[in-house]
Amino acid sequence: MNYLNKLLIIFLNLTLFVSCTSNVPNNTFDSNKVISIDKPKVTYEVKKLPKSINIFLLDTKSIKEKEFINGFSMNYYYFKKQINYFPIINFITREELDKKDCSFNVKNNDYSIIFLTDAFLKNLKSSCLTKILKLKAVLINSNNYPNLNEQTQVVLNFNKKTEYEDLLKYAKTNGSHNALIIDEKDTSDKHILNEIWLELEGNVLDSSTSNGMSNQNLLSNILLLESSKERSRKLSRALSSPLESNPRRRMDVDSIIMSVSLREARSLKPELEYNFGENLSVYLLPNWKDQSFYLDKELDLERVSVIDLPWMFNSNISYLRNLPKKRNRYFAFGYDSYDIALLLNNPSSTRQFKYTGMSGELSYKNGSLSRKSLKTEISGGLFKVIGY
């Protein structure tokens, strides 16, 4: 098993470095406020780090898992080069767990990383999950599995609702109150956004679901421009005379909250300006299922406030070269999981640490691990940092 895993690591390493020959995209941050992804400033005691690390995951072929492994592997080889630390890596898939009736060989001095997804949990026996959750491990909770913070393990949560709350709290402090909410079929979370906005004492004037190209009049309808045109037509018929009029959008709205793909957002924002909404504040919560990534300059998202992982924003990473041009959130999860595993086993950082990783600002204190995504506003096509 270990021999096969070593071959897999070597294969992943070759694949990663052959496929990632392009440099990092041009930095898209305002030159005065560049956010850097940094390594934790600690000294590692290699002899006290785990000799073996077990990674529990669905398989090694699914898209999420492949990206997670790619991120983990890049960090693995970083530490191998920098501090000559290269533990044995064992991948334990759900198929193996099923075949062996949840029997796995994990030694007392091993450490584990559990990549928890919906697919991993599907059909997994509750007794097997209970057994896994008793291991000494860091658990990457990417599917909002409930009550994990009650476990003895360290849990890194990727909770989209927390992201929504963070950005919408900023919207309230920025003066927004009367909002229109737009989602799409792939997110279907306008009800969650509505609930959060009301809890923040905001006012939801209307909500709608974007259907892409089949719904080109979405903003015209939600801003009541079509109603304005219809009133003009009715008045013209009543007077039996043609009228010259300019349609007016509703004036009670001050902000638009969008939970859509980047592609859809790049289409909706120019359409908003065309429909007399250029002065409205726009807050974007990008669809995490979407495979699009941020471009060198986001001119179509001018004045949009957006929250996402630092990795997705093309943040500066001075200590790594030949990073993938196309960025994926699960790459960031895999990369950070290895840093966290080492920090939790290194004597000088077992009690607390704080640093900016690929997935956000990571803090560990009193046995609890927290993460904050990066908030930015786009100006002149560049990202201006709002904060975490």
Wavefront OBJ file of the C-alpha trace (Angstrom):
o trace
v 0.000 0.000 0.000
v 2.748 2.458 0.950
v 4.712 1.540 -2.190
v 1.694 2.223 -4.388
v 1.100 5.502 -2.614
v 4.680 6.584 -3.203
v 4.244 5.845 -6.907
v 1.033 7.841 -6.892
v 2.757 10.798 -5.237
v 5.565 10.673 -7.811
v 3.021 10.512 -10.629
v 1.065 13.429 -9.204
v 4.249 15.408 -8.812
v 5.252 14.876 -12.436
v 1.740 15.625 -13.662
v 1.520 18.783 -11.574
v 4.811 20.268 -12.665
v 4.413 19.331 -16.333
v 0.880 20.738 -16.510
v 1.694 23.891 -14.529
v 4.465 25.372 -16.665
v 2.755 28.742 -17.014
v 3.531 31.469 -14.505
v 1.056 32.970 -12.067
v -1.302 35.408 -13.848
v -0.411 39.082 -13.661
v -1.281 40.353 -10.210
v -4.694 41.983 -10.329
v -4.513 43.867 -7.046
v -4.142 47.588 -6.534
v -0.372 48.037 -6.290
v -0.681 49.724 -2.898
v -2.727 46.943 -1.333
v -1.361 43.615 -2.537
v -2.466 40.657 -0.461
v 0.208 37.998 -0.091
v -0.344 34.345 0.685
v 2.360 33.610 3.235
v 3.867 30.622 4.956
v 3.407 30.446 8.740
v 6.391 32.048 10.431
v 7.392 29.123 12.645
v 10.410 26.854 13.040
v 9.579 23.193 12.525
v 11.020 20.381 14.605
v 11.095 17.733 11.890
v 11.774 14.823 14.254
v 8.521 15.530 16.093
v 6.333 15.719 12.987
v 4.244 12.674 11.939
v 6.091 9.845 10.174
v 2.931 8.979 8.263
v -0.088 11.013 7.157
v -3.305 9.281 6.136
v -5.696 11.061 3.774
v -9.308 9.887 3.883
v -11.238 10.851 0.747
v -13.748 9.594 -1.802
v -11.177 8.447 -4.376
v -8.159 9.805 -6.240
v -9.913 10.381 -9.582
v -12.878 12.707 -8.950
v -12.393 16.382 -9.861
v -12.570 17.739 -6.301
v -10.271 15.057 -4.971
v -7.732 15.427 -7.805
v -7.486 19.174 -7.176
v -7.267 18.591 -3.422
v -4.402 16.111 -3.959
v -2.647 18.498 -6.376
v -2.679 21.266 -3.771
v -1.543 18.881 -1.036
v 1.237 17.502 -3.270
v 2.652 20.927 -4.109
v 2.920 21.736 -0.410
v 4.346 18.273 0.309
v 7.227 18.876 -2.108
v 7.720 22.406 -0.809
v 8.443 21.064 2.691
v 10.506 18.189 1.314
v 12.781 20.723 -0.373
v 12.832 23.334 2.406
v 13.168 21.264 5.584
v 13.776 17.746 4.228
v 10.485 16.491 5.642
v 8.713 13.803 3.594
v 6.331 11.587 5.569
v 4.736 8.452 4.134
v 1.388 9.367 2.571
v -1.446 6.830 2.622
v -4.593 7.507 0.616
v -7.571 5.699 2.132
v -10.554 5.789 -0.216
v -14.183 5.072 0.510
v -13.985 2.010 -1.772
v -11.247 0.557 0.447
v -13.294 1.309 3.549
v -16.317 -0.460 2.062
v -14.311 -3.517 0.989
v -12.606 -3.901 4.352
v -15.726 -3.120 6.392
v -14.138 0.103 7.649
v -10.929 -1.603 8.731
v -7.859 0.589 8.288
v -4.325 0.405 9.592
v -3.656 3.698 11.384
v -0.895 3.727 13.973
v -1.004 5.751 17.181
v 1.702 8.166 16.038
v 0.116 8.697 12.582
v -1.833 11.821 11.714
v -4.809 12.033 9.356
v -6.463 14.512 7.022
v -10.134 13.839 6.292
v -11.551 15.464 3.160
v -15.260 15.343 3.896
v -17.601 15.830 0.919
v -21.182 14.849 0.139
v -19.938 12.107 -2.174
v -17.621 10.708 0.516
v -20.458 10.546 3.037
v -22.939 9.021 0.614
v -23.622 5.395 1.584
v -20.866 5.473 4.226
v -22.044 3.600 7.303
v -22.571 5.816 10.330
v -20.468 3.413 12.427
v -17.578 3.857 9.976
v -17.893 7.646 10.071
v -17.908 7.537 13.870
v -14.707 5.473 13.790
v -13.011 7.908 11.391
v -14.040 10.902 13.473
v -12.194 9.467 16.468
v -8.818 9.638 14.713
v -6.201 12.261 15.484
v -6.844 14.437 12.461
v -7.730 17.730 10.836
v -11.098 17.500 9.138
v -11.778 19.532 6.002
v -15.548 20.031 6.119
v -16.533 21.124 2.619
v -20.168 20.051 2.771
v -21.439 21.787 5.919
v -21.789 18.506 7.781
v -23.472 19.436 11.107
v -22.096 19.204 14.645
v -18.495 18.618 13.631
v -17.258 21.314 15.989
v -18.337 19.012 18.794
v -15.696 16.488 17.696
v -12.297 16.234 19.343
v -10.695 16.767 15.933
v -9.697 20.146 14.543
v -12.278 21.158 11.944
v -11.792 23.552 9.041
v -15.248 24.572 7.853
v -16.047 25.901 4.385
v -19.509 27.214 5.061
v -21.035 29.344 2.315
v -23.646 30.781 4.664
v -20.844 32.228 6.795
v -19.416 33.791 3.628
v -22.794 35.326 2.819
v -23.163 36.742 6.322
v -19.684 38.266 6.189
v -20.227 40.108 2.900
v -23.761 41.229 3.755
v -22.628 42.631 7.108
v -20.156 44.711 5.131
v -22.994 45.794 2.818
v -24.995 47.023 5.814
v -22.072 48.967 7.265
v -21.551 50.405 3.772
v -25.026 51.960 3.881
v -27.065 49.410 1.915
v -30.602 48.753 3.110
v -33.146 48.202 0.305
v -31.913 45.280 -1.768
v -32.843 43.180 -4.767
v -31.579 39.577 -4.673
v -30.571 37.545 -7.740
v -29.506 33.903 -7.730
v -29.407 31.210 -10.430
v -30.680 27.651 -10.653
v -27.277 26.227 -9.762
v -27.114 28.186 -6.491
v -30.807 28.415 -5.541
v -30.019 30.342 -2.377
v -32.050 33.528 -2.690
v -34.115 32.348 0.287
v -30.975 32.023 2.435
v -29.803 35.482 1.345
v -33.265 36.877 2.048
v -33.164 35.391 5.568
v -29.697 36.761 6.316
v -30.534 40.236 4.987
v -33.683 40.423 7.100
v -31.742 39.286 10.180
v -29.374 42.194 9.518
v -32.436 44.490 9.495
v -32.220 45.011 5.757
v -35.231 45.245 3.450
v -35.695 42.828 0.526
v -37.707 44.549 -2.191
v -37.752 41.621 -4.616
v -35.828 38.516 -5.654
v -35.386 36.675 -8.928
v -33.562 33.721 -10.488
v -31.363 34.278 -13.523
v -31.694 31.816 -16.377
v -28.741 33.058 -18.380
v -29.310 33.910 -22.030
v -32.969 32.847 -21.853
v -33.716 35.672 -19.434
v -32.250 38.788 -21.017
v -34.876 41.130 -19.509
v -34.206 40.060 -15.921
v -32.854 43.399 -14.691
v -35.278 45.432 -16.774
v -38.134 43.556 -15.084
v -36.778 43.544 -11.540
v -35.992 47.293 -11.763
v -39.562 47.873 -13.043
v -38.414 49.472 -16.299
v -40.887 47.356 -18.230
v -43.655 48.666 -15.962
v -42.507 52.206 -16.711
v -42.677 51.523 -20.447
v -46.119 49.957 -20.092
v -47.451 53.015 -18.223
v -46.202 55.213 -21.033
v -47.927 53.030 -23.639
v -51.217 53.083 -21.715
v -51.085 56.852 -21.342
v -50.334 57.207 -25.051
v -53.377 55.077 -25.932
v -55.566 57.006 -23.489
v -54.562 60.327 -25.058
v -54.636 58.894 -28.572
v -51.340 60.599 -29.146
v -47.732 59.368 -29.338
v -45.641 60.350 -26.354
v -41.920 60.798 -25.946
v -40.762 59.376 -22.633
v -37.713 57.954 -20.958
v -38.260 54.823 -18.841
v -37.357 55.163 -15.160
v -36.163 52.393 -12.887
v -37.562 52.025 -9.399
v -35.897 54.506 -7.059
v -36.423 52.708 -3.742
v -33.587 50.236 -4.305
v -29.978 50.971 -3.281
v -28.213 47.619 -3.770
v -28.143 44.342 -5.692
v -27.073 41.079 -4.016
v -26.014 38.385 -6.488
v -25.231 34.705 -5.949
v -24.333 33.582 -9.459
v -21.437 32.252 -11.514
v -18.663 34.630 -12.536
v -19.750 34.321 -16.150
v -23.280 35.353 -15.280
v -22.063 38.215 -13.076
v -19.913 39.538 -15.922
v -23.064 39.646 -18.034
v -25.443 41.059 -15.422
v -23.281 43.982 -14.267
v -23.064 45.717 -17.716
v -26.770 45.001 -18.164
v -27.447 46.697 -14.836
v -25.652 49.834 -16.027
v -27.586 49.766 -19.303
v -30.803 49.692 -17.271
v -29.919 52.852 -15.314
v -28.512 50.986 -12.305
v -24.954 52.311 -12.487
v -25.233 53.975 -9.062
v -26.462 50.871 -7.238
v -24.089 48.973 -4.934
v -23.493 45.389 -6.080
v -22.389 42.498 -3.855
v -21.306 39.241 -5.468
v -21.133 35.814 -3.843
v -19.647 33.614 -6.608
v -20.988 30.124 -7.228
v -18.397 27.686 -5.824
v -19.560 24.952 -8.212
v -18.583 27.114 -11.154
v -15.197 26.347 -12.732
v -14.591 29.909 -13.976
v -11.722 31.883 -12.486
v -10.873 35.570 -12.207
v -9.292 37.245 -15.221
v -6.282 39.596 -15.281
v -8.638 42.588 -15.229
v -12.312 42.402 -14.280
v -13.615 45.389 -16.239
v -17.113 43.887 -16.496
v -17.330 43.719 -12.690
v -16.497 47.374 -12.044
v -17.539 48.591 -8.558
v -18.655 45.102 -7.498
v -17.806 43.956 -3.967
v -16.936 40.244 -3.941
v -15.856 37.667 -1.355
v -13.708 34.631 -2.198
v -10.531 32.726 -1.346
v -7.232 34.676 -1.658
v -6.050 31.904 -3.995
v -8.883 32.656 -6.434
v -7.995 36.370 -6.486
v -4.495 35.728 -7.916
v -2.889 36.909 -4.698
v 0.875 37.249 -4.602
v 2.757 34.042 -3.665
v 6.450 34.847 -3.551
v 7.742 31.455 -2.411
v 6.201 29.259 -5.146
v 6.719 29.153 -8.892
v 4.871 27.485 -11.773
v 1.480 27.566 -10.103
v -1.552 26.502 -12.166
v -3.022 29.339 -14.211
v -6.543 27.963 -13.897
v -7.363 28.106 -10.222
v -9.609 25.810 -8.245
v -10.853 26.209 -4.669
v -10.170 22.567 -3.816
v -6.501 23.038 -4.705
v -6.414 25.693 -1.959
v -8.147 23.359 0.521
v -5.610 20.596 -0.142
v -2.647 22.951 0.088
v -3.752 24.500 3.394
v -4.660 21.134 4.912
v -0.983 20.117 4.877
v 0.172 23.345 6.553
v -2.488 22.926 9.229
v -1.533 19.287 9.861
v 2.105 20.248 10.420
v 1.305 23.257 12.600
v -0.912 21.152 14.851
v 1.914 18.656 15.362
v 4.791 21.124 15.731
v 5.618 21.926 19.385
v 5.868 25.722 18.948
v 2.484 26.035 17.187
v 0.262 23.397 18.786
v -1.547 25.962 20.954
v -2.113 28.772 18.504
v -1.186 30.159 15.108
v -2.435 32.675 12.555
v -1.472 33.205 8.921
v -2.869 33.950 5.462
v -3.246 30.708 3.526
v -4.615 29.993 0.087
v -8.129 29.541 1.449
v -8.156 32.640 3.664
v -7.010 34.013 6.989
v -6.544 30.956 9.213
v -6.509 31.209 12.998
v -6.171 28.508 15.637
v -6.683 29.155 19.339
v -8.217 27.280 22.264
v -8.655 24.166 20.136
v -10.737 25.923 17.494
v -9.759 26.605 13.886
v -11.410 29.460 11.989
v -11.149 30.768 8.437
v -12.090 34.100 6.857
v -12.314 34.719 3.128
v -11.048 37.878 1.481
v -13.405 40.749 0.641
v -12.480 43.052 -2.240
v -14.004 45.763 -4.412
v -13.155 46.044 -8.099
v -12.020 49.451 -9.341
v -10.491 50.037 -12.763
v -10.531 46.270 -13.204
v -8.246 45.819 -10.170
v -9.043 44.324 -6.789
v -8.999 46.747 -3.878
v -8.814 45.003 -0.527
v -11.668 45.557 1.914
v -10.408 43.058 4.467
v -11.174 39.672 5.983
l 1 2 3 4 5 6 7 8 9 10 11 12 13 14 15 16 17 18 19 20 21 22 23 24 25 26 27 28 29 30 31 32 33 34 35 36 37 38 39 40 41 42 43 44 45 46 47 48 49 50 51 52 53 54 55 56 57 58 59 60 61 62 63 64 65 66 67 68 69 70 71 72 73 74 75 76 77 78 79 80 81 82 83 84 85 86 87 88 89 90 91 92 93 94 95 96 97 98 99 100 101 102 103 104 105 106 107 108 109 110 111 112 113 114 115 116 117 118 119 120 121 122 123 124 125 126 127 128 129 130 131 132 133 134 135 136 137 138 139 140 141 142 143 144 145 146 147 148 149 150 151 152 153 154 155 156 157 158 159 160 161 162 163 164 165 166 167 168 169 170 171 172 173 174 175 176 177 178 179 180 181 182 183 184 185 186 187 188 189 190 191 192 193 194 195 196 197 198 199 200 201 202 203 204 205 206 207 208 209 210 211 212 213 214 215 216 217 218 219 220 221 222 223 224 225 226 227 228 229 230 231 232 233 234 235 236 237 238 239 240 241 242 243 244 245 246 247 248 249 250 251 252 253 254 255 256 257 258 259 260 261 262 263 264 265 266 267 268 269 270 271 272 273 274 275 276 277 278 279 280 281 282 283 284 285 286 287 288 289 290 291 292 293 294 295 296 297 298 299 300 301 302 303 304 305 306 307 308 309 310 311 312 313 314 315 316 317 318 319 320 321 322 323 324 325 326 327 328 329 330 331 332 333 334 335 336 337 338 339 340 341 342 343 344 345 346 347 348 349 350 351 352 353 354 355 356 357 358 359 360 361 362 363 364 365 366 367 368 369 370 371 372 373 374 375 376 377 378 379 380 381 382 383 384 385 386 387 388
